[in-house]
Amino acid sequence: MHYLYHRLCCLGRCLSSRSFAASFLFAALAAMMITTASLINTICINDEGKTLMLRTTEQNPYTLLEENGIITLSTDIVHFTGIEGGYGEINITRSFPVTVSADGRSKTLYVTDGTVQDALTELGIEYDSNDLLSPDPEKTLEENEVIVLERVDHVTREEELVIPHETETKPSPLLRNGRTITLQSGSDGSKTLSYMQRTVDGVVQEEELVGEAVTKTPVTEKLLVGADVPVSPLDFGVATDENGIPLQYSRVLTDQVATGYNMRRSNVRGASGMKLSAGYVAVRADEIPYGTRMYITSADGSFVYGYAIAADTGVGLMQGAIDVDLYYDTYTESCLNGRRTVNIYILD
């Protein structure tokens, strides 16, 4: 009896212990379920007009995006509000491309908002009021926007041009017909033309001449050409016959010694005060008064000085070595005259 009683007591204690363990396990499971339920949150993902609602215990926004196959770029903006009261939001702002073309290069920039000016600032591109920008800097950026910046410069261009020299021919009875000698050698001149250019990205769009300066003055070539013409350009309107002799004159001085002279400078005046040039001659004033009009030619007509005015005198004339000194516009012509015998017809 005692043994049987002991076994019954042991069996009772064993059953009591197992019941307690089962009760404890049930309570623990219930507590775990309550705790897990309290960690589940509602997450709303807003992605450019698309919304996804999640019930999850995950709180890392990037893990949630990856688990749900939502891919973002580094230039996209992902904003997580955090969880409050079991609710949170993930808002995605997608970036879009814009292309900036400037200084010979094109660059694609990904932005989420902003203006044309913001895009240029982001790339460190500066410009001034002369440059051409399209679209306007205040325009709001759109997807696939193309921004073009053209550089406008104003530069000066200079051009050197040759000024061809001119050639003057002077007919003269001092040379045989057809023969030519150079009285003055000619040379080309030069001038600088200044242009103002307007360039767009280095390409000339407009050009305007803004200045012209002669850097070297051309020198006219002067040639003396033999011809049957008088030296003097003067004309008193007195007719001559077929031999070149004036039809009207008061007297004639024949076989007169004529030389030539030139003063080698401009604006020279003779003893009479008259300005000297071809046609004005030096005489003995006591024989031919200043201002007397004359016609001078050789007896055979091979040399014709032509109409002349008494305007000067000289030592040779005063000493009687010569009778008339014919003025020439160049020293070379005066030398070609040499010493000649002429007749002087006094017209007054």
PLY file of the C-alpha trace (Angstrom):
ply
format ascii 1.0
element vertex 348
property float x
property float y
property float z
element edge 347
property int vertex1
property int vertex2
end_header
0.00 0.00 0.00
2.72 2.37 0.89
4.50 1.72 -2.43
1.32 2.22 -4.41
0.62 5.48 -2.65
4.10 6.73 -3.44
3.74 6.01 -7.17
0.41 7.79 -7.32
1.91 10.86 -5.70
4.74 10.91 -8.22
2.33 10.59 -11.10
0.31 13.51 -9.77
3.33 15.76 -9.48
4.41 14.86 -13.01
1.06 15.72 -14.53
0.98 18.99 -12.60
4.46 19.96 -13.99
3.56 19.27 -17.63
0.41 21.30 -17.41
2.37 24.23 -16.13
4.90 24.01 -18.97
2.18 23.90 -21.58
0.50 26.88 -20.06
3.77 28.78 -20.01
4.54 27.97 -23.67
1.10 29.11 -24.78
1.48 32.33 -22.89
4.90 32.96 -24.47
3.61 32.36 -27.99
0.70 34.67 -27.39
3.01 37.37 -26.12
5.30 36.95 -29.18
2.37 37.23 -31.56
1.20 40.39 -29.84
4.71 41.87 -30.06
5.11 40.98 -33.75
1.74 42.44 -34.59
2.71 45.67 -32.90
5.90 45.96 -35.18
4.01 45.77 -38.52
3.68 49.22 -40.13
1.86 50.58 -43.17
4.26 52.11 -45.74
2.99 54.11 -48.76
5.39 54.41 -51.72
4.60 57.34 -54.08
6.52 57.08 -57.35
5.63 59.69 -60.01
1.86 59.13 -59.79
2.07 55.42 -58.86
1.20 54.37 -55.31
2.10 51.12 -53.54
0.81 50.26 -50.03
2.85 47.82 -47.91
2.35 46.13 -44.54
5.82 45.38 -43.30
8.13 45.38 -40.36
11.01 46.65 -42.56
11.90 50.26 -41.85
14.80 50.87 -44.27
13.30 52.71 -47.31
16.00 51.57 -49.76
15.51 47.93 -48.70
11.77 48.29 -49.22
12.35 49.76 -52.72
14.74 46.95 -53.63
12.43 44.24 -52.29
9.61 45.61 -54.40
11.66 45.97 -57.59
11.66 49.77 -57.59
14.93 51.07 -59.11
16.10 54.64 -58.57
18.98 56.67 -59.97
21.52 58.50 -57.88
20.08 61.74 -59.26
16.52 60.86 -58.13
15.29 62.25 -54.84
14.03 59.62 -52.34
12.36 61.16 -49.32
11.28 58.97 -46.37
8.98 60.64 -43.85
9.81 58.15 -41.14
7.20 56.08 -39.23
4.75 57.67 -36.89
1.78 55.82 -35.46
2.55 52.80 -37.59
2.43 54.79 -40.87
5.14 56.18 -43.14
5.65 57.43 -46.73
8.42 57.07 -49.28
8.15 59.84 -51.92
10.24 59.47 -55.08
10.97 62.47 -57.34
12.38 61.22 -60.61
15.18 63.14 -62.34
15.10 63.81 -66.08
17.79 64.64 -68.64
18.55 68.06 -70.14
21.31 68.71 -72.67
23.53 71.80 -72.55
25.49 72.74 -75.67
28.17 75.39 -75.15
31.78 76.11 -76.12
31.89 73.29 -78.67
30.76 70.60 -76.21
27.45 68.99 -75.23
26.77 67.67 -71.75
23.73 65.83 -70.41
22.61 66.80 -66.92
19.97 65.00 -64.81
17.78 67.30 -62.74
14.53 67.11 -60.82
13.52 70.74 -61.27
14.99 74.22 -61.78
15.48 76.70 -64.58
17.81 77.04 -67.56
20.02 79.31 -65.45
20.17 76.66 -62.71
21.44 74.09 -65.21
24.19 76.45 -66.44
25.17 77.27 -62.86
25.34 73.57 -62.02
27.82 73.08 -64.88
29.81 76.21 -64.02
29.06 77.89 -67.36
29.14 81.69 -67.38
28.09 84.08 -70.14
27.56 87.78 -70.74
24.90 89.97 -72.30
26.42 89.66 -75.78
26.06 85.88 -75.87
23.00 84.14 -77.31
21.13 81.78 -74.96
18.14 79.63 -75.90
15.74 79.15 -74.16
15.59 82.14 -71.84
17.41 81.67 -68.52
14.16 81.94 -66.50
12.43 79.09 -68.32
11.50 76.07 -66.19
13.33 72.94 -67.28
11.48 70.13 -69.00
12.43 66.56 -69.82
14.87 66.35 -72.76
15.28 70.14 -72.78
18.06 71.32 -75.12
19.92 74.43 -73.98
22.15 76.16 -76.54
24.66 78.88 -75.61
26.42 80.66 -78.47
29.39 82.89 -77.75
29.25 86.31 -79.43
32.48 88.29 -79.76
33.47 91.53 -81.44
36.99 91.46 -82.81
39.06 93.79 -84.99
40.63 92.51 -88.18
43.25 94.45 -90.12
44.11 94.02 -93.76
47.07 95.49 -95.61
46.42 96.60 -99.17
48.79 97.83 -101.85
48.06 101.23 -103.36
49.31 101.00 -106.95
51.29 104.02 -108.05
50.14 106.07 -110.98
52.12 106.92 -114.09
52.10 110.34 -115.65
53.50 111.02 -119.13
54.58 114.46 -120.17
55.09 115.14 -123.87
58.14 117.29 -124.61
60.07 118.63 -127.60
63.31 118.01 -125.66
63.32 114.37 -126.84
62.98 112.70 -130.20
59.50 111.43 -130.93
58.89 108.11 -129.21
61.86 108.35 -126.86
61.07 108.15 -123.13
63.05 108.96 -120.00
62.05 108.84 -116.35
61.70 112.13 -114.58
60.64 110.51 -111.30
60.63 106.85 -110.31
57.34 105.56 -108.98
56.64 103.24 -106.05
53.54 101.60 -104.68
52.03 102.73 -101.42
50.10 100.80 -98.80
47.13 101.25 -96.53
45.64 99.43 -93.57
41.93 98.63 -93.50
40.36 97.98 -90.09
37.24 95.83 -89.87
34.99 95.12 -86.89
33.76 91.53 -86.97
30.83 90.00 -85.07
31.45 86.31 -84.54
29.14 83.62 -83.18
31.09 80.66 -81.81
34.07 81.80 -83.84
32.19 82.09 -87.14
32.02 85.56 -88.69
28.42 86.70 -89.07
28.93 90.39 -89.80
31.86 92.58 -90.82
32.04 96.36 -91.05
34.83 98.62 -92.28
35.58 101.00 -89.41
38.84 102.61 -90.41
41.33 103.19 -93.20
44.85 104.58 -92.82
47.51 105.16 -95.44
50.76 103.74 -94.11
52.83 104.58 -97.17
51.97 107.20 -99.76
52.44 106.02 -103.36
54.89 107.93 -105.51
53.77 108.77 -109.03
56.06 107.70 -111.84
56.68 110.59 -114.20
57.86 109.98 -117.73
59.02 112.47 -120.31
58.00 111.41 -123.81
59.31 112.97 -126.99
56.60 114.75 -129.01
56.07 117.77 -131.28
54.47 119.97 -128.63
55.49 123.25 -126.92
57.00 123.18 -123.43
54.85 126.00 -122.10
51.20 125.31 -121.20
50.37 129.03 -121.64
48.17 130.17 -124.50
47.61 133.81 -125.35
45.27 133.05 -128.24
47.68 134.33 -130.91
47.48 132.21 -134.06
50.58 130.77 -135.74
51.24 129.87 -139.35
52.13 126.46 -140.76
55.75 126.98 -139.65
54.78 127.78 -136.07
55.45 131.51 -136.38
52.99 133.93 -134.65
50.89 135.85 -137.14
50.97 138.93 -134.93
53.97 140.27 -133.01
55.65 143.63 -132.44
59.26 142.60 -133.02
61.51 139.55 -133.15
64.89 138.87 -131.55
66.72 136.31 -133.66
69.58 133.94 -132.87
69.15 134.33 -129.13
71.07 132.04 -126.75
68.62 130.07 -124.59
69.49 127.90 -121.58
67.23 126.11 -119.13
66.92 126.35 -115.35
64.94 124.96 -112.42
64.91 126.03 -108.76
64.35 122.48 -107.35
61.72 123.65 -104.90
58.08 124.60 -105.15
56.39 127.97 -104.85
59.43 129.85 -106.10
58.98 133.41 -107.28
61.09 135.27 -109.79
62.61 138.74 -109.53
59.29 140.16 -110.75
57.41 138.56 -107.83
55.59 136.20 -110.17
55.48 132.50 -109.32
57.77 130.47 -111.56
56.67 127.46 -113.61
56.97 126.31 -117.21
56.15 129.30 -119.43
57.79 131.88 -117.17
61.31 132.87 -118.28
64.26 134.95 -117.16
65.38 137.91 -119.36
67.38 141.10 -119.20
64.74 143.35 -117.71
66.28 146.45 -119.30
65.70 144.91 -122.71
62.51 142.94 -122.09
60.41 144.34 -119.23
58.79 141.99 -116.69
55.36 140.88 -117.77
56.15 141.01 -121.49
54.39 138.28 -123.44
56.51 136.34 -125.92
56.60 133.33 -128.19
59.87 131.33 -128.25
60.87 128.76 -130.89
63.92 127.61 -132.87
64.28 128.99 -136.40
63.62 125.60 -137.99
60.72 124.76 -135.66
62.45 121.63 -134.28
62.15 123.06 -130.77
59.20 125.06 -129.49
59.13 126.51 -126.00
55.89 128.29 -126.82
54.15 131.22 -125.17
56.10 132.81 -122.32
56.06 135.69 -119.85
59.13 137.66 -118.71
59.23 137.04 -114.93
62.82 136.68 -113.75
66.46 137.51 -114.39
69.88 136.10 -113.47
73.63 136.64 -113.37
74.25 135.14 -116.79
71.64 137.40 -118.29
72.99 140.48 -116.59
76.49 139.64 -117.85
75.23 139.08 -121.39
76.35 135.44 -121.49
72.83 134.32 -122.45
69.77 136.04 -123.83
66.94 134.07 -122.23
66.76 131.39 -119.49
63.81 129.07 -119.94
62.14 127.76 -116.78
61.34 124.03 -116.53
59.29 122.22 -113.92
62.02 119.61 -113.39
65.78 119.73 -113.14
66.09 116.91 -115.68
64.24 118.93 -118.32
66.40 121.98 -117.67
69.49 119.83 -118.25
68.02 118.41 -121.48
67.51 121.93 -122.77
71.27 122.51 -122.79
72.22 125.55 -124.87
69.95 126.34 -127.79
69.52 129.08 -130.37
65.99 130.47 -130.54
64.00 133.34 -131.92
61.97 135.43 -129.44
58.81 136.99 -130.81
57.62 139.91 -128.69
53.82 139.88 -128.74
53.18 143.14 -126.85
0 1
1 2
2 3
3 4
4 5
5 6
6 7
7 8
8 9
9 10
10 11
11 12
12 13
13 14
14 15
15 16
16 17
17 18
18 19
19 20
20 21
21 22
22 23
23 24
24 25
25 26
26 27
27 28
28 29
29 30
30 31
31 32
32 33
33 34
34 35
35 36
36 37
37 38
38 39
39 40
40 41
41 42
42 43
43 44
44 45
45 46
46 47
47 48
48 49
49 50
50 51
51 52
52 53
53 54
54 55
55 56
56 57
57 58
58 59
59 60
60 61
61 62
62 63
63 64
64 65
65 66
66 67
67 68
68 69
69 70
70 71
71 72
72 73
73 74
74 75
75 76
76 77
77 78
78 79
79 80
80 81
81 82
82 83
83 84
84 85
85 86
86 87
87 88
88 89
89 90
90 91
91 92
92 93
93 94
94 95
95 96
96 97
97 98
98 99
99 100
100 101
101 102
102 103
103 104
104 105
105 106
106 107
107 108
108 109
109 110
110 111
111 112
112 113
113 114
114 115
115 116
116 117
117 118
118 119
119 120
120 121
121 122
122 123
123 124
124 125
125 126
126 127
127 128
128 129
129 130
130 131
131 132
132 133
133 134
134 135
135 136
136 137
137 138
138 139
139 140
140 141
141 142
142 143
143 144
144 145
145 146
146 147
147 148
148 149
149 150
150 151
151 152
152 153
153 154
154 155
155 156
156 157
157 158
158 159
159 160
160 161
161 162
162 163
163 164
164 165
165 166
166 167
167 168
168 169
169 170
170 171
171 172
172 173
173 174
174 175
175 176
176 177
177 178
178 179
179 180
180 181
181 182
182 183
183 184
184 185
185 186
186 187
187 188
188 189
189 190
190 191
191 192
192 193
193 194
194 195
195 196
196 197
197 198
198 199
199 200
200 201
201 202
202 203
203 204
204 205
205 206
206 207
207 208
208 209
209 210
210 211
211 212
212 213
213 214
214 215
215 216
216 217
217 218
218 219
219 220
220 221
221 222
222 223
223 224
224 225
225 226
226 227
227 228
228 229
229 230
230 231
231 232
232 233
233 234
234 235
235 236
236 237
237 238
238 239
239 240
240 241
241 242
242 243
243 244
244 245
245 246
246 247
247 248
248 249
249 250
250 251
251 252
252 253
253 254
254 255
255 256
256 257
257 258
258 259
259 260
260 261
261 262
262 263
263 264
264 265
265 266
266 267
267 268
268 269
269 270
270 271
271 272
272 273
273 274
274 275
275 276
276 277
277 278
278 279
279 280
280 281
281 282
282 283
283 284
284 285
285 286
286 287
287 288
288 289
289 290
290 291
291 292
292 293
293 294
294 295
295 296
296 297
297 298
298 299
299 300
300 301
301 302
302 303
303 304
304 305
305 306
306 307
307 308
308 309
309 310
310 311
311 312
312 313
313 314
314 315
315 316
316 317
317 318
318 319
319 320
320 321
321 322
322 323
323 324
324 325
325 326
326 327
327 328
328 329
329 330
330 331
331 332
332 333
333 334
334 335
335 336
336 337
337 338
338 339
339 340
340 341
341 342
342 343
343 344
344 345
345 346
346 347
